[in-house]
C-alpha cells in the first residue's frame, strides 16, 4: 500500500525530494501519513479535497481486497 501511495503522490507534486510518507500500525488500522513541500500540499489535496478523497478511496479498496484497514493523513 505504501508503494501505491508513494507512486500517486510522486505523480502529483513538483518537488519529489520533499516527499515523506510514513506508515504506523495503530490497533487494526495502518495509518499512512503524507508530508510534502508546502507548495505542493494543494496538489495532493486537490480542489474541494477530491484528490485526497480519491487516494483514500483507493486505500479502502485495496484494504477490502487484502483484508486490512488503511487511514490516509495529509500533514502540512
FIKOLZA-1660 file (N, C-alpha, C; in steps of 0.1 Angstrom, whole numbers, plus 5000, padded with zeros to 4 digits):
% residues 76
   i   px   py   pz ch aa at
   1 5008 4988 5000  A  X  N
   1 5000 5000 5000  A  X CA
   1 5009 5013 5000  A  X  C
   2 5020 5012 5007  A  X  N
   2 5028 5024 5008  A  X CA
   2 5034 5027 4995  A  X  C
   3 5037 5017 4987  A  X  N
   3 5043 5019 4973  A  X CA
   3 5032 5026 4964  A  X  C
   4 5020 5022 4965  A  X  N
   4 5009 5028 4957  A  X CA
   4 5008 5043 4961  A  X  C
   5 5007 5046 4974  A  X  N
   5 5005 5060 4978  A  X CA
   5 5017 5068 4974  A  X  C
   6 5029 5062 4975  A  X  N
   6 5041 5070 4971  A  X CA
   6 5041 5072 4956  A  X  C
   7 5037 5063 4948  A  X  N
   7 5036 5065 4933  A  X CA
   7 5027 5076 4930  A  X  C
   8 5015 5075 4936  A  X  N
   8 5005 5086 4933  A  X CA
   8 5010 5099 4937  A  X  C
   9 5015 5101 4949  A  X  N
   9 5020 5114 4953  A  X CA
   9 5031 5119 4944  A  X  C
  10 5040 5110 4940  A  X  N
  10 5051 5114 4932  A  X CA
  10 5046 5120 4918  A  X  C
  11 5035 5115 4913  A  X  N
  11 5030 5120 4901  A  X CA
  11 5023 5133 4902  A  X  C
  12 5019 5137 4914  A  X  N
  12 5012 5149 4916  A  X CA
  12 5021 5161 4919  A  X  C
  13 5032 5159 4926  A  X  N
  13 5040 5170 4932  A  X CA
  13 5051 5174 4922  A  X  C
  14 5056 5187 4924  A  X  N
  14 5068 5192 4917  A  X CA
  14 5081 5188 4924  A  X  C
  15 5081 5189 4937  A  X  N
  15 5094 5187 4945  A  X CA
  15 5093 5173 4950  A  X  C
  16 5098 5163 4943  A  X  N
  16 5098 5149 4947  A  X CA
  16 5107 5146 4958  A  X  C
  17 5117 5154 4960  A  X  N
  17 5127 5152 4971  A  X CA
  17 5121 5155 4985  A  X  C
  18 5110 5163 4985  A  X  N
  18 5104 5167 4998  A  X CA
  18 5093 5157 5003  A  X  C
  19 5091 5147 4995  A  X  N
  19 5081 5137 4999  A  X CA
  19 5085 5129 5010  A  X  C
  20 5077 5127 5020  A  X  N
  20 5080 5119 5032  A  X CA
  20 5067 5111 5035  A  X  C
  21 5067 5098 5033  A  X  N
  21 5055 5091 5035  A  X CA
  21 5058 5080 5046  A  X  C
  22 5051 5080 5057  A  X  N
  22 5054 5070 5067  A  X CA
  22 5042 5062 5070  A  X  C
  23 5044 5050 5076  A  X  N
  23 5033 5041 5079  A  X CA
  23 5035 5036 5094  A  X  C
  24 5024 5037 5101  A  X  N
  24 5024 5033 5115  A  X CA
  24 5012 5024 5118  A  X  C
  25 5014 5013 5125  A  X  N
  25 5003 5004 5128  A  X CA
  25 4996 5009 5141  A  X  C
  26 4983 5012 5141  A  X  N
  26 4976 5016 5153  A  X CA
  26 4964 5006 5154  A  X  C
  27 4964 4998 5164  A  X  N
  27 4953 4988 5166  A  X CA
  27 4952 4979 5153  A  X  C
  28 4941 4980 5147  A  X  N
  28 4939 4972 5135  A  X CA
  28 4940 4980 5122  A  X  C
  29 4944 4992 5123  A  X  N
  29 4945 5002 5112  A  X CA
  29 4959 5006 5109  A  X  C
  30 4963 5006 5096  A  X  N
  30 4976 5011 5092  A  X CA
  30 4974 5025 5088  A  X  C
  31 4981 5035 5096  A  X  N
  31 4979 5049 5093  A  X CA
  31 4991 5053 5084  A  X  C
  32 4988 5058 5072  A  X  N
  32 4998 5063 5063  A  X CA
  32 4998 5078 5063  A  X  C
  33 5009 5085 5066  A  X  N
  33 5010 5099 5067  A  X CA
  33 5018 5104 5056  A  X  C
  34 5012 5114 5049  A  X  N
  34 5019 5120 5037  A  X CA
  34 5023 5134 5041  A  X  C
  35 5036 5137 5039  A  X  N
  35 5042 5150 5040  A  X CA
  35 5048 5154 5027  A  X  C
  36 5045 5166 5022  A  X  N
  36 5051 5171 5010  A  X CA
  36 5055 5186 5013  A  X  C
  37 5062 5192 5003  A  X  N
  37 5066 5206 5004  A  X CA
  37 5054 5215 5005  A  X  C
  38 5055 5226 5011  A  X  N
  38 5044 5235 5014  A  X CA
  38 5037 5239 5001  A  X  C
  39 5045 5241 4990  A  X  N
  39 5039 5245 4977  A  X CA
  39 5031 5234 4971  A  X  C
  40 5033 5221 4975  A  X  N
  40 5027 5210 4968  A  X CA
  40 5015 5205 4976  A  X  C
  41 5012 5210 4988  A  X  N
  41 5001 5204 4996  A  X CA
  41 4987 5205 4988  A  X  C
  42 4985 5217 4982  A  X  N
  42 4973 5219 4974  A  X CA
  42 4971 5209 4963  A  X  C
  43 4982 5205 4957  A  X  N
  43 4981 5195 4946  A  X CA
  43 4978 5181 4951  A  X  C
  44 4982 5178 4963  A  X  N
  44 4978 5165 4969  A  X CA
  44 4964 5165 4974  A  X  C
  45 4960 5176 4979  A  X  N
  45 4946 5176 4985  A  X CA
  45 4936 5178 4973  A  X  C
  46 4939 5187 4964  A  X  N
  46 4930 5189 4952  A  X CA
  46 4919 5199 4955  A  X  C
  47 4912 5203 4945  A  X  N
  47 4901 5212 4947  A  X CA
  47 4890 5205 4955  A  X  C
  48 4885 5211 4966  A  X  N
  48 4875 5206 4975  A  X CA
  48 4879 5192 4980  A  X  C
  49 4892 5189 4981  A  X  N
  49 4896 5177 4986  A  X CA
  49 4894 5164 4978  A  X  C
  50 4891 5166 4965  A  X  N
  50 4888 5155 4957  A  X CA
  50 4899 5145 4954  A  X  C
  51 4911 5150 4953  A  X  N
  51 4923 5141 4951  A  X CA
  51 4925 5133 4964  A  X  C
  52 4925 5140 4975  A  X  N
  52 4927 5133 4988  A  X CA
  52 4916 5122 4990  A  X  C
  53 4904 5126 4986  A  X  N
  53 4893 5116 4988  A  X CA
  53 4895 5104 4978  A  X  C
  54 4901 5106 4966  A  X  N
  54 4904 5096 4957  A  X CA
  54 4914 5086 4962  A  X  C
  55 4925 5092 4968  A  X  N
  55 4936 5084 4974  A  X CA
  55 4930 5076 4985  A  X  C
  56 4921 5081 4994  A  X  N
  56 4915 5074 5005  A  X CA
  56 4906 5063 4999  A  X  C
  57 4899 5065 4988  A  X  N
  57 4890 5055 4982  A  X CA
  57 4899 5043 4977  A  X  C
  58 4910 5047 4971  A  X  N
  58 4919 5036 4966  A  X CA
  58 4924 5028 4978  A  X  C
  59 4928 5035 4988  A  X  N
  59 4933 5028 5000  A  X CA
  59 4922 5018 5006  A  X  C
  60 4910 5023 5006  A  X  N
  60 4899 5015 5011  A  X CA
  60 4897 5002 5002  A  X  C
  61 4897 5004 4989  A  X  N
  61 4895 4993 4980  A  X CA
  61 4906 4983 4982  A  X  C
  62 4919 4987 4983  A  X  N
  62 4930 4978 4985  A  X CA
  62 4928 4971 4998  A  X  C
  63 4924 4978 5008  A  X  N
  63 4922 4972 5021  A  X CA
  63 4911 4962 5021  A  X  C
  64 4901 4964 5014  A  X  N
  64 4890 4954 5014  A  X CA
  64 4895 4941 5007  A  X  C
  65 4903 4943 4996  A  X  N
  65 4909 4932 4989  A  X CA
  65 4918 4924 4998  A  X  C
  66 4926 4931 5006  A  X  N
  66 4937 4925 5014  A  X CA
  66 4932 4921 5028  A  X  C
  67 4920 4926 5031  A  X  N
  67 4915 4923 5045  A  X CA
  67 4922 4932 5055  A  X  C
  68 4926 4944 5052  A  X  N
  68 4932 4953 5061  A  X CA
  68 4925 4967 5061  A  X  C
  69 4928 4975 5071  A  X  N
  69 4922 4988 5071  A  X CA
  69 4934 4999 5070  A  X  C
  70 4932 5009 5062  A  X  N
  70 4942 5019 5060  A  X CA
  70 4935 5033 5063  A  X  C
  71 4943 5041 5068  A  X  N
  71 4939 5055 5070  A  X CA
  71 4950 5064 5064  A  X  C
  72 4945 5074 5056  A  X  N
  72 4955 5083 5049  A  X CA
  72 4954 5097 5056  A  X  C
  73 4965 5102 5060  A  X  N
  73 4965 5115 5066  A  X CA
  73 4975 5124 5058  A  X  C
  74 4971 5136 5056  A  X  N
  74 4980 5146 5049  A  X CA
  74 4983 5157 5058  A  X  C
  75 4996 5158 5061  A  X  N
  75 5001 5168 5070  A  X CA
  75 5008 5180 5063  A  X  C
  76 5007 5192 5068  A  X  N
  76 5014 5203 5062  A  X CA
  76 5026 5207 5071  A  X  C
% end
